[in-house]
Amino acid sequence: MTSRVMAILADEDQLKVTVKSSGYGGLIAGITTTIGGLVAGPPGLLVGGALGGALAYSSAGNFQACFSSSQGYECSR
């Protein structure tokens, strides 16, 4: 029981990195999609979303999804 609690507390920092990185990527994708929609309407949403997704992916760095931690991996950067 104690080792389980210690493992959860140790993963908290990695979880913060994952949440922060995911939020940053979502913000980038959302802003570029909104700008695309304002500039070019529905086609702009498509282009802005695609470009924003690519930009978010390229700036995301190296972190793992949190569901990986349930499979024995850590959420880390």
C-alpha positions in Angstrom: 0.0 0.0 0.0 2.8 2.4 0.9 4.7 1.7 -2.3 1.5 2.5 -4.3 1.1 5.9 -2.6 4.8 6.7 -3.2 4.4 5.8 -6.9 1.4 8.1 -7.2 3.2 11.0 -5.6 6.3 10.4 -7.7 4.2 10.5 -10.9 2.6 13.9 -9.9 5.5 15.9 -11.4 5.4 13.9 -14.7 1.6 14.4 -14.8 2.1 18.2 -14.5 4.5 18.1 -17.5 2.0 16.1 -19.5 -0.9 18.4 -18.7 1.1 21.6 -19.3 2.4 20.3 -22.6 -1.0 19.1 -23.8 -2.6 22.4 -22.8 0.0 24.4 -24.6 -0.5 22.3 -27.8 -4.3 22.7 -27.6 -3.9 26.5 -27.1 -1.8 26.7 -30.2 -4.1 24.6 -32.3 -7.2 26.5 -31.0 -5.7 30.0 -31.7 -4.6 29.1 -35.3 -8.0 27.5 -36.0 -9.8 30.6 -34.8 -7.6 32.9 -36.8 -8.1 30.8 -39.9 -11.9 30.9 -39.4 -11.9 34.7 -39.0 -9.8 35.2 -42.1 -11.2 32.7 -44.5 -14.4 31.3 -43.0 -15.0 27.5 -43.0 -12.0 26.7 -45.3 -9.9 28.8 -43.0 -11.0 26.6 -40.1 -9.7 23.6 -42.0 -6.4 25.1 -42.9 -5.9 26.8 -39.5 -6.6 23.6 -37.7 -4.2 21.6 -39.8 -1.5 24.2 -39.5 -2.1 24.6 -35.8 -2.0 20.9 -35.2 1.3 20.6 -37.1 2.7 23.5 -35.2 1.5 22.1 -31.8 3.0 18.7 -32.7 6.4 20.2 -33.6 6.6 22.3 -30.5 5.3 19.7 -28.1 8.7 18.2 -27.1 8.9 14.7 -25.7 6.2 13.6 -23.3 4.0 10.6 -22.9 0.3 10.3 -22.7 -1.0 9.7 -19.1 -2.7 6.4 -20.0 0.8 5.0 -20.6 1.5 5.3 -16.8 -1.2 2.7 -16.2 0.7 0.3 -18.4 3.9 0.7 -16.4 5.3 3.8 -18.2 5.7 7.2 -16.7 4.2 10.5 -18.0 7.5 12.3 -18.5 9.2 14.9 -20.6 
